Amino acid sequence: MINSLESSEVIIKEIISKIEKSSWDSITCQETVKGLLKVMDDLADFRDIGDHLYDGIYITDGEGKTLYVNKAYTRITGIRPEEVVGQYVDDLVAKGVYLNAVTPEVIKSKKRVNAMGESLRNGTKMLITGSPVFDAEGNVKKVVTIDREITDLLKMKSDLEASQRKIQAVKTDKAKSIMEAEHLRKSQLKKTLIGSSIEIQKVMMQIQQVADLDVTVLITGETGSGKEVVANEIYLNSNRKKRPYIKVNCAAIPLNLLEAELFGYAKGAFTGATSSGKMGLFELADKGTILLDEIGDMPLELQSKLLRVIQHKEVTRVGGTKPIALDVRILSSTNCDLKNLVKQGRFREDLYYRLNVFPIHIPPLRSRIEDIEPLAKHFLDIYNTKYARNTIIDIPGFEMLHKYLWPGNIRELQNIIERLVIIAEQKGNVSNEQLGALLNLNPSYLAQPSLEKAGLKDIVNTVEKKAIEEALALYGSTRKAAKVLMVDQSTIVKKAKRLGIVLKDEKTHQA
Ligand SMILES: Nc1ncnc2c1ncn2[C@@H]1O[C@H](COP(=O)(O)OP(=O)(O)OP(=O)(O)O)[C@@H](O)[C@H]1O
């Protein structure tokens, strides 16, 4: 028995042939045969429809005996009709054709049952839905099970998951690139603020810490040490960077004008005042940042007014009565010892604390000599480009720069490098004589060994070493250096060896 539908057809054909051979009158006979042929037709149609369905159909009777499977079922499971039709599902499970089956469960529960399955033959994954068909008494007379292949669906799902993972990866990449951009932004900071010493790295870290916070910052350091550069970096890295940035040098504006410059004046405030009045620098800096450079030079009366601006976040113009609300971030800088000024009664203590919420101190260049070489190279790049030169400083040259005390700090280094580039030959090294001559303009600023830190032997060694290095740097050879220092050339060579002076190019020195 291939399929119970086909067997029904066989039975009907047999009945027809029996009817035709029977003694029934021809009209009854014809009618019955016509009816049976119609049933056969319907059965054929049913089989056709079943075979054209994309999902697998598995029909059993109420006992679980397999009546019909369509072509799609064979396609999906690899099980042919002749293997299962006429057999009970329980037996097929026992034989190992199926691992488990929904039909017995449907018969038992009289309810629709859903399950996921996998063909043991070809591994196809299926969504299986078995539904009961009831007779008039409510007994299960058939179970129709639909097997829907979901391998494609699962593949689609895994493809979807893969693309979701890709999208996630892109999102993560985007987050990563944002982080990288941030990192780049921070490293840009290092590019403007040249230096590799621990001291300057600490300053860079402090800038990063405070830039985005709206607190007041007091930047201290000797003249030319980079206070304005640090203030600029704070502004550029803050969330006010697209807002105004006003710099005021409190020492450069005549005292009688400073108040009106800073706070503005109302119309008719004084003779000569414009009729409409004038905005002060604080008002111009509204929503942005103001840098009060040389804050130590601000007169006491103005200090009180500045304190009010900070405390009440408003300014009253000179000669005015109406306060104007302000939102300004205040950075200030000084090379004075403000604390000392406070002690002397020249700077208001309350203002000092208001300005000094976050202090940044820039150490002088002489105490961070690791920064001299990168800074000098940075300025060489700038001025070589500006003057179309190719000036290089060699190792003895840098050694000279290291020994200098740099009272004018980085500004002085910058000026010296610019002058070097200007006076150097069109190409090549700057001569050490030229460099020495420039630095010797301030001989008292050449570093001396400190008596407290060194013993006599060390002091003698340091002085000897310095003298030999300088003579070598200035005169270029051990012979000339020996002559200048009034000793034998062999003494210079021996001492150089003992003192760790590298005679970089013996040939050059002995020429
Ligand atoms: N770390 C640095 N990297 C690169 N250039 C720097 C650095 N520090 C300072 N400079 C340069 O040195 C010069 C002096 O710096 P700046 O004007 O910021 O010093 P300052 O402390 O504000 O001086 P002053 O107290 O005289 O106002 C400027 O040309 C500045 O660009």
The ligand as an ORCA input file, in Angstrom:
! r2SCAN-3c Opt
* xyz 0 1
  N      55.400     74.106     26.227
  C      55.519     74.940     25.195
  N      55.546     74.452     23.953
  C      55.691     75.280     22.898
  N      55.824     76.609     22.989
  C      55.793     77.156     24.208
  C      55.649     76.362     25.370
  N      55.665     77.155     26.442
  C      55.831     78.402     25.977
  N      55.917     78.413     24.642
  C      56.166     79.581     23.785
  O      56.980     80.468     24.545
  C      56.540     81.801     24.407
  C      56.163     82.354     25.765
  O      55.032     81.681     26.279
  P      53.859     82.419     27.047
  O      53.567     83.740     26.432
  O      52.732     81.478     27.190
  O      54.560     82.624     28.447
  P      53.998     83.379     29.724
  O      54.373     82.538     30.886
  O      52.556     83.689     29.547
  O      54.865     84.684     29.708
  P      54.598     86.093     30.470
  O      54.598     85.809     31.941
  O      55.758     86.923     30.081
  O      53.305     86.600     29.968
  C      55.378     81.779     23.456
  O      55.813     82.085     22.152
  C      54.891     80.360     23.491
  O      54.335     79.981     22.278
*
